[in-house]
């Protein structure tokens, strides 16, 4: 009896923590965004991109950035080639525009973090923007950011998954997962508890770069999150979420299960370096919820009724919370057509979240032909 009550109480506690996290994020999502500055100024901006083997995609982001509504003489685009093995360099050179500066990373400078840092040594802007080589940005991206850069040293916006009717089931499910992450990121940031961001859509001030740039080089991933954590340790307020559709960036989703696993392993690989309380709390709540669902599911196999009750309780709480936040953000992320996938996705989500950290430790995977550290 004592064991059964203990298991049930643990399940109630986990369900309560997860729902509390979701509700808190949803309340944050309802808050008004940043107000725009009254004056109209155009500080010089630098856009830094690290590219490796992006021959096909790089031309799209170049076109987008060269088509900005921001004055042409007020921004530069620094693309750092991270030892590409395809035609990335020749593709970039086709754009004969003085705003584009191609920098080839020297020997010894490898990996996205190192490439970005090398590119940052070339910047001249008062504001430094980051995006990825395979992304799309709108024509008002720079202008929207600058109009809302009232105070703070690090700003980040939403990243919208690129999906369509022709997308595979894997891409659509990956998009739902991505939307959930983005929604919680945005909601908590608007509650002044930013715990994560995406380097595909981020901006920092030059002063922050010069005096405080730190992305924890012990990990392959985290060029964005560790920078956010550093900003939070300085005098508040420092971190701002720019929730404006004009400031959003779109990114492709993994097209296969193996690509999805590799991407998530890369993201999870940096969690051991977290010192930020908000990040640690969110990570623990999400992982414990998924781990407990796996334990309960295994317990059900041994015909234990208490484990079945535990599973139903936590799974129902998680599914209700996730569906609620999916529905709340469906219009913004243009994902209404794919909400029907949420329920079947929930049935495998807790399994993959539980296994990813184990895979990272037991069988490190590669990203762009390099081992994830």
URUR-V877003 format. One record per residue. N is the residue number from 0. SS is DSSP state (2 for helix, 1 for strand, 0 for the rest). PSI is psi in degrees with one decimal (999 if undefined). D_CENTER is the distance of its C-alpha to the mean C-alpha in Angstrom with 2 decimals. Layout:
N|SS|PSI|D_CENTER ; N|SS|PSI|D_CENTER
This chain:
0|0|-44.7|43.89 ; 1|2|-42.3|42.16 ; 2|2|-43.1|39.61 ; 3|2|-43.6|38.92 ; 4|2|-37.5|38.47 ; 5|2|-46.7|36.18 ; 6|2|-40.9|33.89 ; 7|2|-41.0|33.96 ; 8|2|-38.5|33.23 ; 9|2|-41.7|30.22 ; 10|2|-42.6|28.93 ; 11|2|-43.2|29.58 ; 12|2|-45.6|27.82 ; 13|2|-44.6|24.64 ; 14|2|-41.0|24.71 ; 15|2|-45.5|25.34 ; 16|2|-43.3|22.44 ; 17|2|-47.1|19.92 ; 18|2|-37.0|21.47 ; 19|2|-41.4|21.63 ; 20|2|-46.4|17.89 ; 21|2|-45.5|17.35 ; 22|2|-42.0|20.26 ; 23|2|-40.6|19.20 ; 24|2|-39.9|15.80 ; 25|2|-37.2|17.87 ; 26|2|-41.5|20.32 ; 27|2|-38.3|17.76 ; 28|2|-26.4|16.63 ; 29|0|-12.4|20.33 ; 30|0|151.0|20.74 ; 31|0|149.3|21.50 ; 32|0|-172.2|19.15 ; 33|0|145.9|20.20 ; 34|0|152.0|23.66 ; 35|0|152.4|24.47 ; 36|0|149.9|26.76 ; 37|0|-40.1|30.35 ; 38|0|157.6|31.12 ; 39|0|96.3|30.04 ; 40|0|159.2|29.23 ; 41|0|75.9|27.59 ; 42|0|151.5|26.58 ; 43|0|134.4|25.99 ; 44|1|147.8|22.37 ; 45|1|135.4|20.97 ; 46|1|123.4|18.13 ; 47|1|129.1|17.13 ; 48|1|131.6|15.84 ; 49|1|128.6|16.18 ; 50|1|135.8|17.57 ; 51|0|118.9|19.02 ; 52|0|52.4|20.92 ; 53|0|39.0|19.56 ; 54|0|-41.4|23.08 ; 55|0|-42.7|22.39 ; 56|0|-29.4|19.10 ; 57|2|-30.0|19.70 ; 58|2|-29.5|22.48 ; 59|2|-45.9|20.40 ; 60|2|-32.1|18.09 ; 61|2|-45.2|21.34 ; 62|2|-43.3|23.14 ; 63|2|-44.8|20.53 ; 64|2|-30.7|20.54 ; 65|2|-10.6|24.32 ; 66|0|18.9|24.70 ; 67|0|148.5|23.24 ; 68|0|-14.3|25.49 ; 69|0|144.8|25.28 ; 70|0|134.5|28.56 ; 71|2|-33.1|28.75 ; 72|2|10.2|30.28 ; 73|2|12.9|27.59 ; 74|1|155.7|24.66 ; 75|1|154.8|24.19 ; 76|1|112.9|21.82 ; 77|1|113.4|21.63 ; 78|1|120.6|20.60 ; 79|1|116.4|20.86 ; 80|1|119.7|21.98 ; 81|0|65.4|21.04 ; 82|0|51.0|24.26 ; 83|0|148.2|23.67 ; 84|0|11.6|26.20 ; 85|0|-151.8|26.43 ; 86|0|28.4|27.32 ; 87|2|-47.2|24.24 ; 88|2|-45.9|26.49 ; 89|2|-33.3|29.21 ; 90|2|-43.1|26.90 ; 91|2|-39.9|25.64 ; 92|2|-18.2|29.28 ; 93|0|-22.4|30.29 ; 94|0|96.9|28.76 ; 95|0|76.9|31.60 ; 96|0|131.3|30.14 ; 97|0|-16.2|30.66 ; 98|0|-22.3|27.21 ; 99|1|125.8|25.65 ; 100|1|112.6|26.12 ; 101|1|124.6|25.59 ; 102|1|126.2|25.41 ; 103|1|121.9|26.00 ; 104|0|131.1|24.78 ; 105|0|171.0|27.96 ; 106|0|140.3|28.83 ; 107|0|-18.6|27.26 ; 108|0|96.4|24.04 ; 109|0|150.0|21.74 ; 110|0|156.0|18.06 ; 111|2|-43.5|15.11 ; 112|2|-47.6|15.42 ; 113|2|-39.4|19.15 ; 114|2|-44.1|19.01 ; 115|2|-43.3|16.91 ; 116|2|-38.1|19.28 ; 117|2|-40.9|22.20 ; 118|2|-34.1|21.16 ; 119|2|-23.8|20.77 ; 120|0|-10.9|24.42 ; 121|0|-4.7|25.36 ; 122|0|153.4|23.83 ; 123|0|-4.3|26.19 ; 124|0|153.7|24.06 ; 125|0|-31.5|24.06 ; 126|1|138.7|20.40 ; 127|1|120.8|18.02 ; 128|1|149.8|15.19 ; 129|1|139.4|12.51 ; 130|0|177.6|11.29 ; 131|0|158.6|11.51 ; 132|0|-20.1|14.87 ; 133|0|16.7|14.21 ; 134|1|171.6|12.78 ; 135|1|139.3|15.00 ; 136|1|151.3|15.47 ; 137|0|166.7|18.25 ; 138|0|-19.4|21.43 ; 139|0|15.2|20.96 ; 140|2|-57.2|17.53 ; 141|2|-47.1|19.13 ; 142|2|-39.4|21.85 ; 143|2|-42.9|19.76 ; 144|2|-52.6|17.76 ; 145|2|-36.8|21.07 ; 146|2|-25.0|22.87 ; 147|2|3.9|20.66 ; 148|0|69.7|20.38 ; 149|0|-52.5|23.08 ; 150|0|156.2|22.31 ; 151|0|170.5|19.68 ; 152|0|-14.0|18.49 ; 153|1|131.2|14.72 ; 154|1|144.5|13.19 ; 155|1|150.8|9.87 ; 156|1|-177.9|9.77 ; 157|0|149.0|8.47 ; 158|1|121.4|7.24 ; 159|1|128.7|9.94 ; 160|1|140.5|10.72 ; 161|1|104.4|14.04 ; 162|0|154.7|16.54 ; 163|0|-178.6|20.27 ; 164|0|-29.4|23.41 ; 165|0|-8.4|23.73 ; 166|0|149.9|20.42 ; 167|0|165.4|21.05 ; 168|2|-38.7|20.70 ; 169|2|-44.8|18.09 ; 170|2|-41.4|15.95 ; 171|2|-40.9|16.59 ; 172|2|-39.7|15.86 ; 173|2|-35.9|12.55 ; 174|2|-41.9|11.82 ; 175|2|-44.0|13.04 ; 176|2|-44.6|10.92 ; 177|2|-42.3|7.71 ; 178|2|-41.8|9.56 ; 179|2|-44.2|10.48 ; 180|2|-47.5|7.23 ; 181|2|-41.2|6.61 ; 182|2|-43.9|10.32 ; 183|2|-40.9|10.61 ; 184|2|-48.8|8.23 ; 185|2|-47.0|10.41 ; 186|2|-44.7|13.54 ; 187|2|-33.9|13.58 ; 188|2|-39.0|12.86 ; 189|0|-12.0|15.82 ; 190|0|11.9|17.74 ; 191|0|32.8|17.36 ; 192|0|47.9|15.44 ; 193|0|129.6|11.97 ; 194|0|-17.3|10.58 ; 195|0|164.2|6.96 ; 196|0|179.8|4.96 ; 197|0|124.1|3.38 ; 198|0|-5.9|6.74 ; 199|0|-10.3|7.50 ; 200|0|80.8|8.63 ; 201|1|154.9|10.07 ; 202|1|140.5|13.72 ; 203|1|159.9|16.02 ; 204|1|156.5|19.78 ; 205|2|-37.4|22.17 ; 206|2|-41.1|23.78 ; 207|2|-41.4|20.67 ; 208|2|-46.9|20.27 ; 209|2|-38.9|24.00 ; 210|2|-20.2|24.47 ; 211|2|8.6|21.43 ; 212|0|122.4|18.99 ; 213|0|115.9|17.90 ; 214|0|17.2|15.04 ; 215|0|87.3|17.04 ; 216|0|3.1|18.43 ; 217|0|-10.7|19.31 ; 218|0|139.3|16.05 ; 219|0|-40.0|14.98 ; 220|0|169.8|11.24 ; 221|0|19.2|9.78 ; 222|0|-17.2|10.84 ; 223|0|-50.5|8.34 ; 224|2|-45.2|8.49 ; 225|2|-30.4|12.21 ; 226|2|-40.7|12.88 ; 227|2|-44.0|11.74 ; 228|2|-38.3|13.90 ; 229|2|-42.6|16.65 ; 230|2|-36.6|16.69 ; 231|2|-22.1|17.18 ; 232|2|-14.1|20.17 ; 233|0|178.6|21.98 ; 234|0|131.1|24.07 ; 235|0|155.2|22.44 ; 236|0|141.9|21.13 ; 237|0|-31.6|18.61 ; 238|1|132.4|15.14 ; 239|1|137.0|14.92 ; 240|1|128.1|12.70 ; 241|1|94.0|14.07 ; 242|0|83.6|14.27 ; 243|0|130.8|16.35 ; 244|2|-28.7|16.27 ; 245|2|-18.1|17.71 ; 246|2|6.1|14.80 ; 247|0|160.1|12.21 ; 248|1|142.0|11.10 ; 249|1|144.8|11.47 ; 250|1|146.3|10.40 ; 251|1|155.2|12.54 ; 252|0|153.8|12.17 ; 253|0|137.6|13.94 ; 254|0|-11.4|17.61 ; 255|0|162.4|19.07 ; 256|2|-40.9|18.75 ; 257|2|-39.5|19.05 ; 258|2|-38.5|16.23 ; 259|2|-46.4|13.99 ; 260|2|-43.1|15.30 ; 261|2|-42.0|14.87 ; 262|2|-46.4|11.16 ; 263|2|-33.5|10.71 ; 264|2|-40.3|13.33 ; 265|2|-42.6|11.65 ; 266|2|-41.2|8.63 ; 267|2|-21.2|11.47 ; 268|0|-22.5|13.76 ; 269|0|-7.8|12.76 ; 270|2|-29.4|13.35 ; 271|2|-16.9|17.01 ; 272|2|2.9|16.56 ; 273|0|132.4|15.24 ; 274|0|-8.9|17.92 ; 275|0|129.3|16.27 ; 276|2|-41.6|17.97 ; 277|2|-42.7|15.39 ; 278|2|-42.3|12.85 ; 279|2|-42.7|15.89 ; 280|2|-47.4|17.15 ; 281|2|-43.8|14.18 ; 282|2|-42.7|13.92 ; 283|2|-44.9|17.70 ; 284|2|-47.8|18.05 ; 285|2|-45.0|15.76 ; 286|2|-41.9|17.19 ; 287|2|-37.0|20.71 ; 288|2|-47.2|20.63 ; 289|2|-40.3|19.85 ; 290|2|-42.0|22.25 ; 291|2|-35.2|24.94 ; 292|2|-39.7|24.70 ; 293|2|-43.6|25.28 ; 294|2|-43.5|28.15 ; 295|2|-40.1|29.63 ; 296|2|-40.1|29.49 ; 297|2|-39.4|31.30 ; 298|2|-34.3|33.77 ; 299|2|-32.9|34.54 ; 300|2|-22.7|35.74 ; 301|0|20.0|38.46 ; 302|0|35.0|39.65 ; 303|0|117.2|38.79 ; 304|2|-36.9|38.74 ; 305|2|-36.8|36.95 ; 306|2|-34.5|33.92 ; 307|2|-43.2|33.95 ; 308|2|-40.9|34.02 ; 309|2|-44.2|31.19 ; 310|2|-47.3|29.03 ; 311|2|-42.1|29.95 ; 312|2|-53.4|29.28 ; 313|2|-40.8|25.78 ; 314|2|-41.8|24.76 ; 315|2|-43.2|26.15 ; 316|2|-43.8|24.40 ; 317|2|-44.1|20.99 ; 318|2|-41.0|21.70 ; 319|2|-44.8|23.06 ; 320|2|-45.3|20.14 ; 321|2|-44.3|17.56 ; 322|2|-39.0|19.90 ; 323|2|-43.7|20.40 ; 324|2|-30.9|16.82 ; 325|2|-44.8|16.49 ; 326|2|-41.0|19.74 ; 327|2|-33.2|18.91 ; 328|2|3.5|15.91 ; 329|0|-41.2|17.48 ; 330|0|-44.4|19.10 ; 331|0|-42.5|16.22 ; 332|0|5.7|14.11 ; 333|0|48.8|17.47 ; 334|0|15.7|17.36 ; 335|2|-38.1|20.77 ; 336|2|-19.1|22.40 ; 337|2|9.1|20.23 ; 338|0|-25.2|20.48 ; 339|0|-20.8|23.38 ; 340|2|-12.0|21.15 ; 341|2|-43.2|19.59 ; 342|2|-51.3|22.71 ; 343|2|-32.7|23.14 ; 344|2|-36.9|19.46 ; 345|2|-28.4|19.99 ; 346|2|-20.0|22.81 ; 347|2|-15.4|20.81 ; 348|2|-50.0|17.47 ; 349|2|-25.5|19.07 ; 350|2|-47.5|20.68 ; 351|2|-36.8|17.75 ; 352|2|-37.5|15.77 ; 353|2|-37.7|19.06 ; 354|2|-29.8|19.74 ; 355|2|-51.3|16.56 ; 356|2|-32.4|17.27 ; 357|2|-42.6|20.87 ; 358|2|-42.5|20.28 ; 359|2|-40.6|18.42 ; 360|2|-45.6|21.53 ; 361|2|-41.1|24.24 ; 362|0|80.1|23.29 ; 363|0|136.1|20.78 ; 364|0|173.4|19.38 ; 365|1|151.3|19.04 ; 366|0|117.1|16.42 ; 367|0|48.2|18.27 ; 368|0|25.1|21.50 ; 369|0|144.3|20.54 ; 370|1|135.3|20.44 ; 371|0|123.5|17.30 ; 372|0|999|18.49
